[in-house]
Amino acid sequence: MVSHYKSIGIPIFILALLAGFSRIWAGLHYPFDVVGSLMVTVVVSYTIVKLSRLFDSLLNYPPLTFGHCASQN
């Protein structure tokens, strides 16, 4: 499932870095605030991906397919 999102992951990551830099530049946050939030985001995202893979395999759900309607016969 994660491989489907790699094409949008890099642009979103760049936008997040620009937003964090702009908060520092504007004087609204200290650099460690932005770095800390980046670290929390990475840990939470990694945990969610691992847990979703675990639960999908435990519940024997078929892998998600993107670009196809699930209600097609």
N, CA, C and O atoms as a printed pandas DataFrame, in Angstrom:
     atom_number atom_name residue_name chain_id  residue_number  x_coord  y_coord  z_coord
0              1         N          MET        A               1    0.824   -1.192    0.000
1              2        CA          MET        A               1    0.000    0.000    0.000
2              3         C          MET        A               1    0.866    1.252    0.000
3              4         O          MET        A               1    0.526    2.239   -0.652
4              5         N          VAL        A               2    1.950    1.221    0.705
5              6        CA          VAL        A               2    2.807    2.401    0.794
6              7         C          VAL        A               2    3.415    2.733   -0.552
7              8         O          VAL        A               2    3.621    3.905   -0.864
8              9         N          SER        A               3    3.707    1.720   -1.357
9             10        CA          SER        A               3    4.330    1.967   -2.652
10            11         C          SER        A               3    3.432    2.782   -3.577
11            12         O          SER        A               3    3.921    3.435   -4.498
12            13         N          HIS        A               4    2.127    2.749   -3.338
13            14        CA          HIS        A               4    1.212    3.536   -4.159
14            15         C          HIS        A               4    1.340    5.025   -3.873
15            16         O          HIS        A               4    0.978    5.848   -4.715
16            17         N          TYR        A               5    1.846    5.380   -2.705
17            18        CA          TYR        A               5    1.922    6.771   -2.303
18            19         C          TYR        A               5    3.305    7.381   -2.464
19            20         O          TYR        A               5    3.487    8.552   -2.133
20            21         N          LYS        A               6    4.284    6.637   -2.958
21            22        CA          LYS        A               6    5.636    7.166   -3.084
22            23         C          LYS        A               6    5.699    8.337   -4.050
23            24         O          LYS        A               6    6.509    9.244   -3.862
24            25         N          SER        A               7    4.871    8.337   -5.069
25            26        CA          SER        A               7    4.919    9.418   -6.053
26            27         C          SER        A               7    4.449   10.753   -5.474
27            28         O          SER        A               7    4.865   11.808   -5.953
28            29         N          ILE        A               8    3.599   10.725   -4.464
29            30        CA          ILE        A               8    3.168   11.981   -3.845
30            31         C          ILE        A               8    3.888   12.261   -2.538
31            32         O          ILE        A               8    3.786   13.362   -1.997
32            33         N          GLY        A               9    4.612   11.278   -2.026
33            34        CA          GLY        A               9    5.298   11.436   -0.746
34            35         C          GLY        A               9    6.391   12.476   -0.769
35            36         O          GLY        A               9    6.511   13.273    0.162
36            37         N          ILE        A              10    7.191   12.482   -1.822
37            38        CA          ILE        A              10    8.309   13.426   -1.896
38            39         C          ILE        A              10    7.816   14.868   -2.012
39            40         O          ILE        A              10    8.307   15.724   -1.276
40            41         N          PRO        A              11    6.863   15.181   -2.906
41            42        CA          PRO        A              11    6.376   16.567   -2.952
42            43         C          PRO        A              11    5.736   17.026   -1.632
43            44         O          PRO        A              11    5.907   18.178   -1.232
44            45         N          ILE        A              12    5.012   16.145   -0.967
45            46        CA          ILE        A              12    4.391   16.517    0.312
46            47         C          ILE        A              12    5.463   16.727    1.370
47            48         O          ILE        A              12    5.347   17.634    2.195
48            49         N          PHE        A              13    6.508   15.897    1.357
49            50        CA          PHE        A              13    7.614   16.065    2.293
50            51         C          PHE        A              13    8.312   17.401    2.068
51            52         O          PHE        A              13    8.668   18.084    3.028
52            53         N          ILE        A              14    8.509   17.777    0.811
53            54        CA          ILE        A              14    9.138   19.064    0.491
54            55         C          ILE        A              14    8.259   20.219    0.966
55            56         O          ILE        A              14    8.764   21.195    1.519
56            57         N          LEU        A              15    6.961   20.112    0.754
57            58        CA          LEU        A              15    6.047   21.160    1.227
58            59         C          LEU        A              15    6.076   21.278    2.750
59            60         O          LEU        A              15    6.013   22.380    3.293
60            61         N          ALA        A              16    6.171   20.144    3.432
61            62        CA          ALA        A              16    6.236   20.170    4.897
62            63         C          ALA        A              16    7.528   20.836    5.363
63            64         O          ALA        A              16    7.518   21.608    6.322
64            65         N          LEU        A              17    8.636   20.543    4.691
65            66        CA          LEU        A              17    9.898   21.195    5.041
66            67         C          LEU        A              17    9.836   22.700    4.806
67            68         O          LEU        A              17   10.317   23.484    5.625
68            69         N          LEU        A              18    9.243   23.096    3.690
69            70        CA          LEU        A              18    9.096   24.534    3.407
70            71         C          LEU        A              18    8.206   25.214    4.440
71            72         O          LEU        A              18    8.491   26.332    4.870
72            73         N          ALA        A              19    7.133   24.541    4.838
73            74        CA          ALA        A              19    6.249   25.116    5.857
74            75         C          ALA        A              19    6.980   25.252    7.187
75            76         O          ALA        A              19    6.843   26.268    7.869
76            77         N          GLY        A              20    7.754   24.240    7.558
77            78        CA          GLY        A              20    8.530   24.317    8.796
78            79         C          GLY        A              20    9.568   25.422    8.747
79            80         O          GLY        A              20    9.740   26.164    9.714
80            81         N          PHE        A              21   10.259   25.532    7.620
81            82        CA          PHE        A              21   11.249   26.592    7.465
82            83         C          PHE        A              21   10.596   27.971    7.525
83            84         O          PHE        A              21   11.155   28.903    8.103
84            85         N          SER        A              22    9.414   28.097    6.927
85            86        CA          SER        A              22    8.739   29.395    6.948
86            87         C          SER        A              22    8.332   29.789    8.366
87            88         O          SER        A              22    8.340   30.973    8.703
88            89         N          ARG        A              23    7.975   28.808    9.202
89            90        CA          ARG        A              23    7.616   29.103   10.593
90            91         C          ARG        A              23    8.826   29.609   11.374
91            92         O          ARG        A              23    8.702   30.496   12.218
92            93         N          ILE        A              24   10.003   29.034   11.084
93            94        CA          ILE        A              24   11.230   29.503   11.718
94            95         C          ILE        A              24   11.585   30.891   11.202
95            96         O          ILE        A              24   11.931   31.776   11.985
96            97         N          TRP        A              25   11.502   31.083    9.896
97            98        CA          TRP        A              25   11.851   32.355    9.260
98            99         C          TRP        A              25   10.972   33.503    9.778
99           100         O          TRP        A              25   11.447   34.620    9.986
100          101         N          ALA        A              26    9.697   33.207    9.980
101          102        CA          ALA        A              26    8.766   34.229   10.459
102          103         C          ALA        A              26    8.910   34.476   11.960
103          104         O          ALA        A              26    8.287   35.393   12.497
104          105         N          GLY        A              27    9.713   33.679   12.631
105          106        CA          GLY        A              27    9.923   33.851   14.056
106          107         C          GLY        A              27    8.808   33.289   14.918
107          108         O          GLY        A              27    8.678   33.655   16.086
108          109         N          LEU        A              28    8.017   32.417   14.361
109          110        CA          LEU        A              28    6.891   31.854   15.104
110          111         C          LEU        A              28    7.268   30.608   15.894
111          112         O          LEU        A              28    6.593   30.262   16.864
112          113         N          HIS        A              29    8.353   29.921   15.484
113          114        CA          HIS        A              29    8.798   28.713   16.174
114          115         C          HIS        A              29   10.311   28.699   16.232
115          116         O          HIS        A              29   10.992   29.285   15.391
116          117         N          TYR        A              30   10.823   28.016   17.247
117          118        CA          TYR        A              30   12.250   27.756   17.327
118          119         C          TYR        A              30   12.579   26.562   16.430
119          120         O          TYR        A              30   11.712   25.728   16.171
120          121         N          PRO        A              31   13.823   26.475   15.954
121          122        CA          PRO        A              31   14.182   25.344   15.089
122          123         C          PRO        A              31   13.927   23.982   15.734
123          124         O          PRO        A              31   13.512   23.045   15.052
124          125         N          PHE        A              32   14.172   23.862   17.045
125          126        CA          PHE        A              32   13.952   22.569   17.694
126          127         C          PHE        A              32   12.472   22.207   17.758
127          128         O          PHE        A              32   12.142   21.023   17.824
128          129         N          ASP        A              33   11.583   23.175   17.740
129          130        CA          ASP        A              33   10.147   22.882   17.662
130          131         C          ASP        A              33    9.829   22.156   16.361
131          132         O          ASP        A              33    9.113   21.155   16.347
132          133         N          VAL        A              34   10.372   22.675   15.285
133          134        CA          VAL        A              34   10.101   22.110   13.965
134          135         C          VAL        A              34   10.764   20.734   13.827
135          136         O          VAL        A              34   10.153   19.805   13.299
136          137         N          VAL        A              35   11.992   20.600   14.292
137          138        CA          VAL        A              35   12.685   19.313   14.229
138          139         C          VAL        A              35   11.969   18.280   15.107
139          140         O          VAL        A              35   11.832   17.120   14.718
140          141         N          GLY        A              36   11.522   18.696   16.268
141          142        CA          GLY        A              36   10.785   17.792   17.149
142          143         C          GLY        A              36    9.491   17.310   16.528
143          144         O          GLY        A              36    9.149   16.132   16.632
144          145         N          SER        A              37    8.771   18.209   15.886
145          146        CA          SER        A              37    7.520   17.800   15.241
146          147         C          SER        A              37    7.796   16.882   14.058
147          148         O          SER        A              37    7.000   15.985   13.777
148          149         N          LEU        A              38    8.911   17.090   13.360
149          150        CA          LEU        A              38    9.285   16.202   12.266
150          151         C          LEU        A              38    9.565   14.796   12.792
151          152         O          LEU        A              38    9.141   13.806   12.196
152          153         N          MET        A              39   10.277   14.716   13.907
153          154        CA          MET        A              39   10.597   13.404   14.482
154          155         C          MET        A              39    9.342   12.684   14.960
155          156         O          MET        A              39    9.204   11.478   14.753
156          157         N          VAL        A              40    8.432   13.406   15.591
157          158        CA          VAL        A              40    7.177   12.798   16.038
158          159         C          VAL        A              40    6.374   12.305   14.834
159          160         O          VAL        A              40    5.801   11.216   14.873
160          161         N          THR        A              41    6.334   13.092   13.778
161          162        CA          THR        A              41    5.596   12.719   12.572
162          163         C          THR        A              41    6.160   11.452   11.951
163          164         O          THR        A              41    5.404   10.573   11.539
164          165         N          VAL        A              42    7.474   11.352   11.882
165          166        CA          VAL        A              42    8.107   10.166   11.296
166          167         C          VAL        A              42    7.797    8.927   12.133
167          168         O          VAL        A              42    7.465    7.879   11.580
168          169         N          VAL        A              43    7.899    9.031   13.446
169          170        CA          VAL        A              43    7.644    7.879   14.319
170          171         C          VAL        A              43    6.185    7.441   14.233
171          172         O          VAL        A              43    5.906    6.246   14.133
172          173         N          VAL        A              44    5.259    8.384   14.270
173          174        CA          VAL        A              44    3.835    8.047   14.207
174          175         C          VAL        A              44    3.488    7.443   12.838
175          176         O          VAL        A              44    2.747    6.463   12.767
176          177         N          SER        A              45    4.012    8.013   11.765
177          178        CA          SER        A              45    3.741    7.483   10.421
178          179         C          SER        A              45    4.274    6.068   10.270
179          180         O          SER        A              45    3.588    5.198    9.735
180          181         N          TYR        A              46    5.488    5.836   10.737
181          182        CA          TYR        A              46    6.087    4.504   10.669
182          183         C          TYR        A              46    5.256    3.500   11.466
183          184         O          TYR        A              46    5.018    2.382   11.007
184          185         N          THR        A              47    4.821    3.895   12.649
185          186        CA          THR        A              47    4.013    3.016   13.492
186          187         C          THR        A              47    2.684    2.673   12.830
187          188         O          THR        A              47    2.248    1.523   12.874
188          189         N          ILE        A              48    2.046    3.650   12.225
189          190        CA          ILE        A              48    0.761    3.416   11.563
190          191         C          ILE        A              48    0.920    2.463   10.390
191          192         O          ILE        A              48    0.093    1.572   10.198
192          193         N          VAL        A              49    1.980    2.643    9.601
193          194        CA          VAL        A              49    2.205    1.752    8.461
194          195         C          VAL        A              49    2.450    0.328    8.942
195          196         O          VAL        A              49    1.882   -0.614    8.390
196          197         N          LYS        A              50    3.281    0.159    9.955
197          198        CA          LYS        A              50    3.571   -1.190   10.465
198          199         C          LYS        A              50    2.327   -1.841   11.070
199          200         O          LYS        A              50    2.072   -3.023   10.837
200          201         N          LEU        A              51    1.554   -1.083   11.840
201          202        CA          LEU        A              51    0.344   -1.639   12.435
202          203         C          LEU        A              51   -0.702   -1.995   11.381
203          204         O          LEU        A              51   -1.386   -3.011   11.510
204          205         N          SER        A              52   -0.831   -1.180   10.353
205          206        CA          SER        A              52   -1.813   -1.489    9.310
206          207         C          SER        A              52   -1.419   -2.753    8.566
207          208         O          SER        A              52   -2.284   -3.551    8.203
208          209         N          ARG        A              53   -0.126   -2.947    8.333
209          210        CA          ARG        A              53    0.320   -4.194    7.685
210          211         C          ARG        A              53    0.073   -5.389    8.594
211          212         O          ARG        A              53   -0.340   -6.449    8.126
212          213         N          LEU        A              54    0.319   -5.228    9.876
213          214        CA          LEU        A              54    0.098   -6.309   10.829
214          215         C          LEU        A              54   -1.374   -6.698   10.884
215          216         O          LEU        A              54   -1.714   -7.878   10.793
216          217         N          PHE        A              55   -2.244   -5.706   11.033
217          218        CA          PHE        A              55   -3.667   -6.005   11.137
218          219         C          PHE        A              55   -4.229   -6.549    9.828
219          220         O          PHE        A              55   -5.102   -7.418    9.848
220          221         N          ASP        A              56   -3.743   -6.052    8.689
221          222        CA          ASP        A              56   -4.201   -6.590    7.407
222          223         C          ASP        A              56   -3.838   -8.062    7.278
223          224         O          ASP        A              56   -4.642   -8.862    6.800
224          225         N          SER        A              57   -2.621   -8.424    7.704
225          226        CA          SER        A              57   -2.220   -9.828    7.594
226          227         C          SER        A              57   -2.953  -10.689    8.627
227          228         O          SER        A              57   -3.293  -11.835    8.331
228          229         N          LEU        A              58   -3.200  -10.171    9.815
229          230        CA          LEU        A              58   -3.914  -10.945   10.832
230          231         C          LEU        A              58   -5.368  -11.178   10.462
231          232         O          LEU        A              58   -5.919  -12.244   10.736
232          233         N          LEU        A              59   -5.985  -10.199    9.849
233          234        CA          LEU        A              59   -7.396  -10.309    9.492
234          235         C          LEU        A              59   -7.609  -10.874    8.100
235          236         O          LEU        A              59   -8.745  -11.049    7.660
236          237         N          ASN        A              60   -6.514  -11.159    7.409
237          238        CA          ASN        A              60   -6.545  -11.727    6.052
238          239         C          ASN        A              60   -7.325  -10.862    5.066
239          240         O          ASN        A              60   -8.029  -11.374    4.195
240          241         N          TYR        A              61   -7.190   -9.556    5.213
241          242        CA          TYR        A              61   -7.794   -8.669    4.235
242          243         C          TYR        A              61   -6.991   -8.727    2.950
243          244         O          TYR        A              61   -5.765   -8.822    2.988
244          245         N          PRO        A              62   -7.667   -8.671    1.821
245          246        CA          PRO        A              62   -6.901   -8.599    0.571
246          247         C          PRO        A              62   -6.216   -7.234    0.485
247          248         O          PRO        A              62   -6.721   -6.259    1.041
248          249         N          PRO        A              63   -5.092   -7.153   -0.194
249          250        CA          PRO        A              63   -4.414   -5.860   -0.297
250          251         C          PRO        A              63   -5.279   -4.847   -1.048
251          252         O          PRO        A              63   -6.026   -5.196   -1.962
252          253         N          LEU        A              64   -5.157   -3.605   -0.643
253          254        CA          LEU        A              64   -5.917   -2.552   -1.295
254          255         C          LEU        A              64   -5.379   -2.314   -2.697
255          256         O          LEU        A              64   -4.170   -2.340   -2.924
256          257         N          THR        A              65   -6.284   -2.084   -3.625
257          258        CA          THR        A              65   -5.875   -1.718   -4.978
258          259         C          THR        A              65   -6.439   -0.347   -5.255
259          260         O          THR        A              65   -7.625   -0.091   -5.049
260          261         N          PHE        A              66   -5.588    0.519   -5.719
261          262        CA          PHE        A              66   -6.012    1.884   -6.003
262          263         C          PHE        A              66   -6.221    2.038   -7.495
263          264         O          PHE        A              66   -5.516    1.436   -8.306
264          265         N          GLY        A              67   -7.191    2.846   -7.839
265          266        CA          GLY        A              67   -7.486    3.072   -9.242
266          267         C          GLY        A              67   -8.591    2.170   -9.763
267          268         O          GLY        A              67   -8.985    2.279  -10.924
268          269         N          HIS        A              68   -9.094    1.283   -8.919
269          270        CA          HIS        A              68  -10.169    0.391   -9.300
270          271         C          HIS        A              68  -11.316    0.571   -8.323
271          272         O          HIS        A              68  -11.105    0.735   -7.122
272          273         N          CYS        A              69  -12.507    0.539   -8.842
273          274        CA          CYS        A              69  -13.678    0.670   -7.980
274          275         C          CYS        A              69  -13.953   -0.668   -7.317
275          276         O          CYS        A              69  -14.003   -1.699   -7.988
276          277         N          ALA        A              70  -14.128   -0.657   -6.016
277          278        CA          ALA        A              70  -14.338   -1.885   -5.260
278          279         C          ALA        A              70  -15.701   -2.504   -5.528
279          280         O          ALA        A              70  -15.900   -3.691   -5.272
280          281         N          SER        A              71  -16.642   -1.717   -6.038
281          282        CA          SER        A              71  -17.998   -2.251   -6.232
282          283         C          SER        A              71  -18.202   -2.821   -7.629
283          284         O          SER        A              71  -19.322   -3.197   -7.973
284          285         N          GLN        A              72  -17.156   -2.895   -8.440
285          286        CA          GLN        A              72  -17.304   -3.454   -9.771
286          287         C          GLN        A              72  -17.527   -4.960   -9.678
287          288         O          GLN        A              72  -16.934   -5.634   -8.835
288          289         N          ASN        A              73  -18.378   -5.477  -10.543
289          290        CA          ASN        A              73  -18.658   -6.929  -10.549
290          291         C          ASN        A              73  -17.768   -7.625  -11.512
291          292         O          ASN        A              73  -17.851   -8.845  -11.660
